[in-house]
Amino acid sequence: MKTTLLKAFTFLMAIFLFGGCACEPESIIRLAMKGMDMMVGDGFLPSQELIALGDFQHVSVSIQKTNDQGEVFLKLENGDPTLIGDRPEVLARKCAEIYLRDFENAADYQQITVQFLQSDPQNSDNFAMQEYSFEISDFF
């Protein structure tokens, strides 16, 4: 009897907690983003300003920290080739600068690597990658 009551209570709590969010998936995403910022630090996720620099279709960030070394990987995918231009290293530096300005824990890391990835819409196995690394201390 106790387990049935416990299961019913758990089921009702799940409906209560997730039922209100089912109509608003944006609320769930906002909550997840706030949680990520709280765990890793404010500004961990790239800003709209950074995304707009190259009109990137997908962005991701990962961090790697071992002992006293740390690196931030900023992956920017399928940007507008005209915005990336003939000198992608300049755009990569600007992206790193904006990202590090917004990320409150940036000083805890030594290096930032910015990757530009362009994939072929006809064949996802074909892609081009450009990678640029910078010392974070150069930005502070």
C-alpha positions, -999 to 999 in steps of 0.1 A, spaced: 0 0 0 28 24 9 46 18 -24 14 24 -44 8 57 -25 44 67 -30 42 60 -68 10 80 -70 25 109 -52 56 108 -74 35 106 -105 14 137 -94 46 156 -85 60 149 -120 28 161 -136 29 192 -115 65 200 -122 67 191 -158 31 198 -168 35 235 -166 66 235 -187 53 213 -215 37 243 -232 68 264 -228 100 246 -239 118 279 -238 113 280 -200 131 246 -197 159 258 -219 163 291 -199 163 271 -167 190 247 -180 211 277 -192 208 294 -158 219 261 -142 249 258 -165 259 294 -158 257 288 -121 279 257 -123 306 269 -147 303 307 -143 283 336 -158 288 340 -195 298 304 -202 274 302 -231 283 324 -261 264 357 -264 241 367 -292 267 394 -301 293 367 -307 270 345 -327 260 375 -349 296 383 -358 296 354 -383 259 346 -383 269 311 -370 242 284 -371 255 264 -342 279 272 -314 293 251 -286 318 256 -257 338 230 -238 363 235 -211 392 213 -201 411 217 -169 440 196 -156 460 206 -125 471 241 -133 464 242 -170 430 250 -185 417 255 -220 384 268 -235 373 254 -268 349 276 -287 334 258 -318 315 280 -343 298 262 -371 284 272 -405 289 309 -404 283 332 -433 314 331 -455 311 367 -464 312 377 -427 341 354 -420 359 370 -449 394 367 -462 411 370 -428 393 345 -404 421 349 -379 409 384 -372 374 372 -366 386 344 -344 405 369 -322 374 391 -320 352 361 -311 377 351 -284 378 386 -271 340 389 -268 337 354 -253 364 361 -226 349 395 -218 316 378 -210 328 347 -192 334 356 -156 358 326 -149 379 332 -180 410 341 -160 410 305 -146 421 292 -180 453 297 -199 443 292 -236 413 296 -258 409 278 -291 384 291 -316 373 266 -343 354 276 -375 336 246 -391 319 248 -424 299 217 -435 287 208 -470 249 209 -469 248 182 -496 272 158 -478 278 162 -440 310 141 -443 326 170 -461 336 199 -439 364 225 -436 379 235 -403 401 264 -393 415 266 -358 431 295 -339 446 294 -304 452 324 -282 467 329 -247 440 342 -225 464 364 -206 468 385 -238 432 397 -234 435 409 -198 
